Amino acid sequence: MGLIHVGVFLVGGCGYHMRGKETNLPPEIHSVAIPIFANRTDLTGIESDVTRALVEKFIATKRLSVTTRDSADALLTGTVRYFVATPVAVTSSSQVSTEYRATLTVEFSFQGVKDGKVLYRETMNDWRNYPVVADLNTTEQNKRDAIRAISALLAERIHELILGGF
């Protein structure tokens, strides 16, 4: 029985705890507005994918309510700074690309509305490979799917940074 108490004490004392409603945010922040991100790339619509992924992530976790700028306690704004698709795999016989890597970089800021204090300002990037096939429409769809996957990953990372309890 004594070992169980020591184990509970050690686990509790090392900073490990269950994730829940803990955040690193000031207590007055309960809601966030996420306006559409700016787009500094040549790829039309990429900002919508990133913004949609962020809104969906914040709504799904219900830790901050997503609302309009007028009623929000915090503002999450950003810019899609960079997008590139580069070949990463080619056939050995014809030197034709069979796979591309989509890389996406976003810059974002999370700040309180009342005081304007910037709580987080970061630049993040991620990438995903996607197949290149003979049908151009399918390849374009594969690229869009990769962009949506990257957007979801970046949304997860941004959400965790802002609301992470550790």
Order of alpha helices (4+ residues) and beta strands (2+ residues): alpha-beta-beta-alpha-beta-beta-beta-beta-alpha
